[in-house]
């Protein structure tokens, strides 16, 4: 296995973990918002793809 392959696999895993982590954060915020009847969280959801880059 080449070092480059290992790097690519690592960055894919990192991307997935980061994506899951941020999604979990958005879910938590969404639940908190529903509980407190706060404002719309769509800006946060829209930023999701920016955050995982």
Secondary structure, DSSP 8 states (H G I E B T S, - for coil): --HHHHHHHHHHHHHHHHHHHHHHHHHHHHHHHHHHT-S--HHHHHHHHHHT-
